[in-house]
């Protein structure tokens, strides 16, 4: 009886009893969800263009952030360092297309997937060789990103909004919107969709597969840099950040691997879901449920809607 | 072409083989260093490995080694994973290894049963299995200068001395979900009953260590009076930032000695002002031994350290302190065995007879660097005291005297844990102490 009360009644009593804290949990869920969406977006872009789950997206986040703080540590002004970090990601996109993808056109998707695993390990080694393994501080203030917090009084309590979190949500929204417009309203965007549908058909109508892949990997690099800056500001820039990026997997299962809106909605569902579950139900399971909650949720989705919320349903004739 | 390649490779292998033979024929003191300069925890592993190697190289350069024999430090990269740690152990134990410093509780737990078989002692300096302090049960394992349990008891003793005592208070324990983070929980739960406080646990999974907002929302919900952290790597900076975010009183937040490095708080900066952590060895270079390291190794470009200003940082000095313990163990073993070229068994005897008194520390150029440590057949942790340091926004400042562990409470629990460890191992060899 106690167990049923703790599951079905007590959490809601707590939510109603301390509305300020409940709002704080929702806010944290929103911010985390936005950041998950941002990470997932990087995966979606590449998956749409090549049908490949880019295992290297996590290390791309780290590599982009390390390039930024690395250039700044050499005395380069913050905005120039940002530009140079973007240039590094562009160079990486071009190299990946030239050295890896071009050789693998029309190969099975699993081969491309394996290639991204190889790329991931190469970037880890290269990153540690260039930047060393020690964690670095993100140059939050130098980039003009806000620090500090705003406190709002709510129902006799407080809700604390970190300015960097507000900025993260705004930047993520702008990026998502910009990429959505770019890929739906421009010629390159339409070409991308054609490539996503069928490599050979796209080639036959004169679309340059190589150019599209380089553009998409660069776009994923921009998303990686934005993600690296935001997560780096919340903790530090270290190789452990690549693990956070794997959180995108349940987000993608939920939202669908090919859908930009799916990445956003999926990220927000996981963000809100895991915070609420950890805070109000986590203690029933000994705490630390955040580590697996997203995956269990994704598993349940897989059972009932394998293509995700917005993914394309694949029907193959036999 | 292919033929030439094979011939070339064979020739190189022969030359390499001869070199290895020459090295092993020469009498040296071989000390493997299971380091981790790569991976998610490299920020902690790199300075420790630097401090360890630099001190040994300083002894080689300044004194010609120990007892006339050069110390050879061979690093093997573990990436802080138990599997690679064991691989490193297996790859190096046959080269005459004198002692293993695993730098990971996970690896230590794997090596403890191997030590008596291969007759090579394990020195898990301030980490690993707390029960290994019981020398009768664990003749081959040492955890100078203190165990996780004694460290926890010292932290609780400090809390008890503040704000009207610990009785009736709520203590939050945030920890990395690993062998390391879980290690002090039995003691914490036991002392909660004895000392009369309540414990609330906040586990952080390894893959969530940079994503802790849920844990800190729970901290805000539970409102503990004090927070204690057993964190490592990126978890530490994130936790302190999150604590600042929820406006937790920073001077009531105490990390253990793996949660109080410069690399942990540099990314936090002013927001972390007031945060405390335990430590076992002083930071800084204001010691003659450190000056010798700078003179003989760092300034001559023989160190792997990238930024020489990092000499004297908390974890650099931790690695150096580990090297001091090993060097003292070797010197003591040489005295007992009456020869310079000692074996792993001799090293075990040397570590057990370790006596790092205040006078000896002064002699080594490390006066006041750490609390005196004295080992014995019964006590493999040395009963070392700790001190607390506090972050002032830019650097660590020592803010407490030495805090002795609550040995009367901890020792019986260690003995019970040691007995439990061997209860299902009928072949386990113990030793009898006078």
Interface residues (C-beta under 8 A of the other chain):
Chain A: X21 X24 X25 X28 X31 X32 X124 X128 X132 X133 X134 X135 X136 X137 X138 X149 X160 X162 X231 X234 X235 X236 X237 X238 X239 X240 X241 X243 X244 X246 X247 X274 X275 X278 X279 X282 X283 X286 X287 X288 X290 X291
Chain B: X37 X38 X39 X40 X41 X42 X43 X45 X46 X47 X177 X201 X202 X203 X204 X205 X206 X207 X208 X209 X210 X211 X213 X214 X215 X217 X218 X220 X221 X233 X234 X237 X238 X241 X245 X246 X247 X263 X266 X267 X269 X306
